[in-house]
Amino acid sequence: MNLARPAVVDYRNNGKKPKPTFSDAEMKRRQDGIKGWMKKAKVDACLFTSYHNINYLSDFLYCYFGRKYGLVITPNKTTSVTAAIDGGQPARRTFGDNVTYTDWSKENYFVAIKALMKGARRIGIEFDHVNLDFRKQLEDAFPGVEFVDVAAPSMRLRMIKSAEEIKHITKMTRIADIGGAACVEAIAVGVPEHEVALHSTQAMVREIAKVWPQGELLDTWTWFQSGVNTDGAHNPVTSKKIRKGDILSLNCFPMVAGYYVALERTLFAETASKEHIRLWEINCHVHDEGKKLLVPGAKCSDVAKALNEIYAKHDLLKYRTFGYGHSFGVLCHYYGREGGLELREDCDTVLEPGMVVSMEPMIMIPEGQKGAGGYREHDILVITEKGNRNITGFPYGPEHLIVKAGGGSRKKAVAKKSAKKKR
C-alpha cells in the first residue's frame, strides 16, 4: 500500500472568487510598488510573512493557528503560500496565484517557497516579523542566499493611502460611529460592561454585512470600560456593572478586509463631578488643538511636543500615557503597525497628503485622586494637500456624553450629531 502524501496540492479551482475588496488596478499598484523597490535594491524575490503585508498585497488575511504562511513576489508573479487546512479560501481571496502545502511534513512549506523562488540570490524578508528559528530555517532552505529587509520599505509604501483605500476607510468610520451610538443606547446604571460591548459589536457587524455582502465577517470588536478599568487604552471588557457617576470609555473597532478603524470616547454615567468635567474639557481642548496640527509638512515629533505644552500648562503632562496618534490602514490589535508614522517625540516622519492618522490624546488620573480615570478622545483624519479632512463624525465632550438614565433615548440625538458632522 502506497502511503506517500504530496507536499503541495492544488485548490485553486475550488469555487469562484468573490468580489474583491479593491479593484485590480489598485492591487496591481501595490504589487508594482514592491517590484519597483526590488528592481532598485537588486532583489530577485520577496517572501512576505506578516498578516499586514500579505493582506495589503494580496487581499488575503490568513488565520495563523501555528502554521506558516507567505506571499512570494517575483518580477513576474505573485503567489500566496497557504496551509491545506484552509481549503480553497486563500486561493479564492488572493489577488494572484496560490500554492497550498500539506502538513504531513514540516518541510512542505519550504518545498513550496523554494519552488517559487528557484535561482534567487537576494531575497527580501520582513526582518521585524521573521523570528530567529524561522530565519535559521530559511538559511538552511536557501544556502548562500543573501536576505534583505523588505519590512521598512513596504511600510513606507503602506503609509500613503490611495483614493480607494481612503474611500474604504471612510466607509468604515461611519460604521464605527454606529458602534458608538449603540454603546450610548446600551449604557445604563447596573448594566455590565460586556453587555454594552456586545450590543455595539453586533450593530457594527450587521452594518458591515450590509455594506460588504461578499466580505468576510471577522475581528470586529468593542472594548467598553467603566471606572478604574478606563485607566488603560487596551483593557479587556469585564462583567463589571456601571455605577452612577462612573467614568466610561467606549472603543469601537470595525474590521473589514484587514483594515482597522477606531472610535474612542470618554463618557459618564448620569453625572460627573466638577473635577471630572474640568479634566475632560482639558483633554478635549488638546484633542481640538491636535487636529489643527495635522497638516502636510508637519513633523510627528513637533506635533507631540506642541501638545505636551498644553498638558504641562495644566500640570497634567505627567498623566499622559502614550503618543497622540498613529497611522491607519492594514493593522489590528494583534498584528501590524506602521510604526514609522506615530505622533511621538521620537518619530520625525513628516506628514504628507494621502496619510491617514488619528488624533487621540489620553491622560490617566490614578485611583484615589479627584477626577480619577482615563480620558481619551479619538478622531481619524485624512491629510490633504491643504490641511486635513476629519472622517469621524461622533460627538464628544460633556455637552454630549454624560449619559442619563435610559441611554437609549439619546441614540437618535447622538446619531444625528454624528451624521451632521460627516463630510
N, C-alpha and C positions, 0 to 999 in steps of 0.2 A: 504494500500500500504506500503510495507517494504522499507524504505529509508536507511537502515543501510549500511554503507560502510566498507570495510575491512581496517585494519590498515596496512597490508602488502599485496603485490601482487607478482606474480612470472613472471618475464620477462626473465628468463634465457635461454629460447629456442627461443627467438625472433631473429632469424638469426644466421648464422655461425660466429664463432670467426675469425677475420682477422689474418694475420701473425703478431705475437707479435714482439716487438722491440728487446727483448733479449731471449735467449734460456731458456728452462725450468730449466736447471741446474743452470743458473745464478740467476733466480728468486728464486729458492729454496735456493741457497746460502745466499741470502739476508734475507729471512724469517727465515732461520735456525740461522742466526746471532742474530736475535731478540729473538728467542726461547731459545738460549743458555744463553743470558742475563737474560731472565725470570727465567730460572732454578736456576741460581746463586743468583738472587735477591729474589727468592721465590715469584714471581709474577704469579698469576693464569691466567690473560688475559691482553691484551693491547688494548686500544682504541686509534688509531691514527686519528687525525682530520685535520692535515695540508695538504696543497697541496703537499709539497715536500715529506713528508713521505708516504702518500697514494700512490703517483705516484711511488716513489722509490721501495716500497714493493709490488706493485700490477700491475704496468704498466698502471694504470688508472688515468687520470688527470681530476678532476671534475671542473664544472662551478658553482661557489658558488651561485650567484644570490639570496641571502637571505635565503638559506636553509642549513641545517646541513648535513654533510657527515661524513663517518667514515670508518675505516678499523679495524676490530676486528681480533686479532691474539690470538689463544689459543694454547696449546701444540699440538693439533691435527688438527687444521683447520685455514684457513684464509678466511675472508668474507668481501667484500665491502658492505657498507650500503649506499644506494643511493636513491635519490628522484624520484618519479614516472614521474615527468616532463621530465626526460631524457630517458624514454622508456627503451629499451634493450641495449643501447650503453654501459653503465657501465658494464653490465654482459658480453658483448662481449669482452671488453677490459681487464677485471680483470683476473689476474693470481690467481685463487682461486674461491671461491663461491661468490654468490651475493644474497643480500636481498634488495628488493625495498619497501620503505614505501610510503604511500599516505599522502597527506597534508590536509585531511578532519579535522584532529585534530593535534594540536601542540605536542601532546603526542606520536604520532605514531612513531617518530624517536626513542623515548625511549622504546617503545614497542619492536621495532626491536633489539636494542642493549641489552636489558635485556634478551631477549630470547637466544642471542648468548653467554652471559656471566653469565648464571644462576649458582648460587652457588659460584661465585668468591668472595674471601675475600680481596685480594690485586690486584688492577687494575692499570696498567700503563697508564698514560695520559701525554700529552705534556703540561707541565706547562707554556711554553713560547707561547702557542697558545690558551689555554683554558682561556677565559675571566671570570670575576667574576660572571656574570649572568649564563654562561654555567656551571661553577663549582658548583654553587648552585643547578642548575637543576640536575646535576649528583649526587650530595649528596642526593637530595630528591629521585632520582630514585634508588639509591643503599645505603639505610640506613645501617650504621655500617661498610661499606667498607672502607678500607684504600687506598688512592690514592697515587701512587708512580710516580716520574718523569721519563719518558722514553725519553724526548727530548734530554738530554745531551748524554746518551749512544748511541742513534740512530744516532746522529750527528757524533759521533766518528766513527761509522761503515761506514757512507757515505763518510768520508774523504779519505779512502783508496779505490781507484778505482780498479776494476777487469780488466782483459785483454779485455773483451767485452766492458766495459764502455770506456776504453781508445780508443779502435778502433772506437766506436761510436762518441766520442768527436773529434777525429782526422778527421773523415769524415766531421764533421760539421765545423771545422776550414777552410777547403777547401772552403766550401760554404760561410763563412764569407769573405774570400779573393775575391770570385766572387762578393759579395756585394760591397767590396771596389773598385774593378775595375769598377763596374757600376757607383759608385759615381764619380770617376775620369772622366768617359766618359760623365757624365751629367753636370759637373761643367763648367760654363762659366759666364762671367760678364753679369749681367742682369737676370740671371736665379734665380727664388725663391728657398729658402731652401726646401720647400715641394716637388718641382718637382724633385730635386736631390734625396731626401729621397724615394719618390715613385719609382723612377727608380731602385734604389738599392734594395728595398724590393721586388719588382716584380721579379728581377733577382734571388734573393735567394729563393723565394717561388717556382718558376718554377724549379729550380735545386733540391730542396727538393722533389718535386713531382716526379721527375725522379729517384732519389736515393732511396726514400722510397715510392713506389707507393701505398702501403696499409696504409701509415701513415696518421695521422690527420694533416691538414694544419692550424695551428693556432699560433698566438703570435709572429711570426717573424716580426721584425720591424727595422727601421733605424732612428737614430737621426742625423741630419746633421745641423750644426750650423755655422754661419758666424759672423764676427765682435765681438761686445760685447756679443752676445749670446754664444760665446765659453767659457765664464767665469765659467760655471758650467758643470760638467760631465753629468748631467741628465736633462739639459734644453730641453724643448719640441721644436719640429720643428715649425717654423713660416713661414709666407709668405714673409719675408724679402728677398730682392733681393741682390745677390752677387755684390760687388763693386770691382773694380780693387785695388789690394793691401790688400784686406781683409784677415785676418787670418781665417782659416776654420778648422772645426773639423768633421771628419766622425766617426760614431759609428754604426757598423753593428752587429745586434744581431739575427742570425738564431736560431729558437727554434724547436727542434724535440723531441717529446715524453717527454716533460717537461724538457729536457736538454737545457741549455743555453751556448752559447759561445759568444765571443766578439772580434771584431777587431776595434781598435780605433787609429786614426792617426791625426796628425797636417798637414795641407796643407796651401797653399797660392794661391790667385787668381792672376795669371800672374806675380806678382812681390812681393818682400819682402824687407823691409828696413834692413840696416846693423844690427840694434839693434834687430830686429825680428829674423834674422838669428843667431845672437850670442846667444840669449836666447834659441832658438830652438836647436842649436847644444849642448848647455849645457844639456838640457833635454834629448836629445838623448844619451849623454855620461852617464848620470845617468841610463838611460834605459839599456845601454850596460853593465855597471858595475853591475847593479842589477841582470841581468840574470846570471852572473858568480857566484853570491852568492847563487843561488837556488840549493843547493846540499843536499844530505842526511846528517843529523846531525846538519844542520844549524838551529838556533833558529829564529823564525819570528821576535822577537824584536831586535835581533842583526842585522838582515838584514836592518831593518828600521833605526837603529842608524848609521850604516855604510854609508848608502845613505844620511842621514841627513848631514853628514860631508862634502860631496861633494857640496851640495847646500850651506852649510854655508860658504865654502871657496869662493864662488862666491857672497856671501851676498844675497842669494835667498831663504834661508830656510823659511823666513817669508812669502813667497808667495806660499808655499806648502799647498794644500787644503785638502788632505785626505791621507790614507795609501797607501802603494806601491803595493798592490795586494791582491788577495783573492783566495779562492778555487773555483773550477768549478765542475759542475755536475748538479744535480736536483735543479735548482733555477731559479728565474726570477726577473724582476724589481718589480713585485707586490707580490711575495711570496718567501720564502725560503732564507736562507743564512747560510752557515757553519761558523758561527761567531767565532768558535774556531780556524780557520785557515785563519787569516788575517795578512798581513805584516805590523804590527803596533807596536809601542813601548810598548803597554800594553798587547801584546799577546806572551806568552812564549812557544807556541807549537813548537815542533821540527819536521823538515821536514823528511819524510820517503818515501822510494820507493813506487810508486803507487799513491801518491798525485798528483793532477793536479792544478797548481796555475798560476796566472798571474803576470807579471811584468808590472806595469802601473804608472810610475811617472807622476805627474802633478804639474805645477806651474801656477798661475794666476796673471798676472800683471794688476792692476786696470786701468780703463779708465783714460785718461789724462796724463799717463806716457808713455815714449818711450817704444815701444815694447809691448803695451797693448794687452791683450788677454789671452786665456787659451791654454797651450801647454800640449799635452798628447800623449804618445805612449803606445801601449798595445800589448803584446805577451802572448801566453799561453804555458806553459812548463809542461812536464811530468817529475816528479822526478824519476830518475832511480837509480840502485844500485851504479853507479859510478859518477853520476852527474845529468844531465837533458837532455831532448830532446825537442827542440823548435818545436811545431807543427803549428806555424803561419808562413806563407811564404811571407806576403805582405811587400814590401819595405817601408822605412821611411827615413825622413831627407830631407834637402834642395836639395840634388842631384836628388831626385826622385819626390818630391811632391810640387814643385812650378808649378802649372798647367797653362800652356799657353793657349791662345785663341784657342778654338776648342779642349777642353779636350779630346774629343773622339779619336783624333789621337794618344793619349798616351795610350789608353786602352790596345792595344796589347803588348806594351813595358812593362807596369806595370804588366799585367797578366803573361807575360813571366818571369819577375823577380820573381814573386810570386811562379810560378811553379818550377823554378830553385832552390829556397831555400827549397822546401818541401823535407822531408826525403823520 
